[in-house]
Amino acid sequence: MYRHILVPLAFDEAHEPEPALAVARQLSGDDTRVSLLHVMPEVPGYAISYMPEGYREELEQAIRSELETLARGFGSGAGVLASGDAGRVILDWSGQNGVDCIVIASHRPGLQDYLLGSTAARVVRHAACSVHVLR
């Protein structure tokens, strides 16, 4: 069993969190810590002026609430909200927090993923721990 599992989650139409959560449940034991991480991309300066006042704060609160709700499904679960480049944040956070397994969902790669690399591919290539990829 793993001691600390990280489950990066994207809250968009293309990603359903339950399959990754189910795998994390199967891989965890009674004393396993499970962290659910959502990475919000940085908003470019030019775009901030087009966003309604308070939008980002409301969005962050909604995401935190959803993460905490999902984390309650684990004995020792916690939700984490971060911002930046998803691949880099996942790798940095996992290294700084003693993660020994990352459970990450991946979509079917398109041409741009082969040229630029998807978040899951970047995590697989650079993680210092086990990575379980779901398709």
C-alpha positions as CSV (number, residue, x, y, z in Angstrom):
1,M,0.0,0.0,0.0
2,Y,1.0,3.6,-0.5
3,R,1.5,6.1,2.3
4,H,0.5,9.2,0.3
5,I,-1.5,9.3,-2.9
6,L,-2.0,12.4,-5.0
7,V,-5.0,12.7,-7.3
8,P,-4.8,15.7,-9.6
9,L,-8.3,16.7,-10.7
10,A,-9.5,18.9,-13.5
11,F,-13.0,20.3,-13.2
12,D,-14.1,20.5,-16.8
13,E,-16.4,18.6,-19.1
14,A,-13.7,16.4,-20.4
15,H,-12.7,15.0,-17.0
16,E,-14.9,13.0,-14.7
17,P,-13.2,12.6,-11.2
18,E,-14.8,9.4,-10.1
19,P,-12.6,6.9,-12.0
20,A,-9.4,8.4,-10.5
21,L,-11.0,8.5,-7.1
22,A,-12.0,4.8,-7.4
23,V,-8.5,3.8,-8.3
24,A,-7.1,5.8,-5.4
25,R,-9.5,4.0,-3.1
26,Q,-8.3,0.6,-4.4
27,L,-4.6,1.6,-3.9
28,S,-5.0,3.1,-0.4
29,G,-5.0,1.4,3.0
30,D,-6.3,2.5,6.3
31,D,-3.4,4.8,7.0
32,T,-2.9,6.2,3.5
33,R,-3.1,9.9,3.1
34,V,-5.0,11.0,-0.1
35,S,-4.6,14.5,-1.4
36,L,-6.9,15.8,-4.2
37,L,-5.2,18.6,-6.1
38,H,-6.7,21.1,-8.6
39,V,-4.4,23.5,-10.4
40,M,-5.9,26.7,-11.7
41,P,-4.1,28.2,-14.6
42,E,-2.7,31.7,-14.1
43,V,-5.0,34.4,-15.7
44,P,-3.1,36.6,-18.1
45,G,-3.0,40.2,-17.1
46,Y,-4.9,41.4,-20.2
47,A,-7.8,39.0,-19.4
48,I,-8.3,40.0,-15.8
49,S,-10.0,43.2,-16.8
50,Y,-12.6,41.2,-18.7
51,M,-13.6,39.1,-15.7
52,P,-16.4,40.2,-13.4
53,E,-15.3,41.5,-10.0
54,G,-15.0,38.7,-7.5
55,Y,-15.2,36.0,-10.2
56,R,-11.8,34.4,-9.4
57,E,-12.6,34.3,-5.6
58,E,-16.0,32.7,-6.2
59,L,-14.5,30.1,-8.5
60,E,-11.7,29.3,-6.0
61,Q,-14.3,28.9,-3.2
62,A,-16.5,26.6,-5.3
63,I,-13.5,24.4,-6.2
64,R,-12.2,24.3,-2.6
65,S,-15.7,23.2,-1.5
66,E,-15.9,20.4,-4.2
67,L,-12.4,19.2,-3.3
68,E,-13.3,19.0,0.4
69,T,-16.5,17.2,-0.4
70,L,-14.6,14.6,-2.6
71,A,-11.8,14.3,0.1
72,R,-14.4,13.2,2.7
73,G,-14.6,9.9,0.8
74,F,-11.2,9.0,2.2
75,G,-10.2,8.3,5.8
76,S,-7.4,10.8,5.6
77,G,-8.3,12.9,2.6
78,A,-7.6,16.6,1.9
79,G,-8.3,19.0,-0.9
80,V,-5.6,21.3,-2.2
81,L,-6.0,24.2,-4.6
82,A,-3.0,25.7,-6.3
83,S,-2.3,27.9,-9.4
84,G,0.2,27.7,-12.1
85,D,1.2,25.3,-14.9
86,A,-0.5,22.0,-14.0
87,G,2.3,19.7,-14.9
88,R,4.9,21.7,-13.0
89,V,2.7,22.2,-10.0
90,I,1.8,18.5,-9.8
91,L,5.5,17.5,-9.9
92,D,6.6,20.1,-7.4
93,W,3.8,19.5,-5.0
94,S,4.3,15.7,-5.1
95,G,8.0,16.1,-4.4
96,Q,7.5,18.6,-1.6
97,N,4.8,16.5,0.2
98,G,6.2,13.0,0.2
99,V,3.8,11.6,-2.4
100,D,4.6,8.0,-3.3
101,C,1.9,7.5,-6.0
102,I,0.1,9.8,-8.4
103,V,-3.2,8.7,-9.9
104,I,-3.9,10.9,-12.9
105,A,-6.5,10.7,-15.7
106,S,-5.4,11.2,-19.3
107,H,-7.4,11.9,-22.4
108,R,-6.6,10.2,-25.8
109,P,-3.7,12.1,-27.2
110,G,-4.1,14.3,-30.2
111,L,-1.4,15.6,-32.5
112,Q,-0.7,18.6,-30.3
113,D,-0.1,16.3,-27.3
114,Y,2.6,14.4,-29.3
115,L,4.3,17.7,-30.1
116,L,3.9,19.6,-26.9
117,G,3.1,16.8,-24.3
118,S,0.0,16.5,-22.2
119,T,0.0,17.1,-18.4
120,A,-0.2,13.3,-17.8
121,A,2.7,12.6,-20.1
122,R,4.8,15.3,-18.4
123,V,4.0,13.8,-15.0
124,V,4.8,10.3,-16.1
125,R,8.2,11.4,-17.6
126,H,9.3,13.5,-14.6
127,A,7.7,12.1,-11.5
128,A,10.0,10.7,-8.8
129,C,7.3,8.3,-7.6
130,S,4.9,5.8,-9.1
131,V,2.3,7.1,-11.5
132,H,-1.0,5.4,-12.3
133,V,-2.5,6.7,-15.5
134,L,-6.2,6.2,-16.4
135,R,-7.7,6.5,-19.8
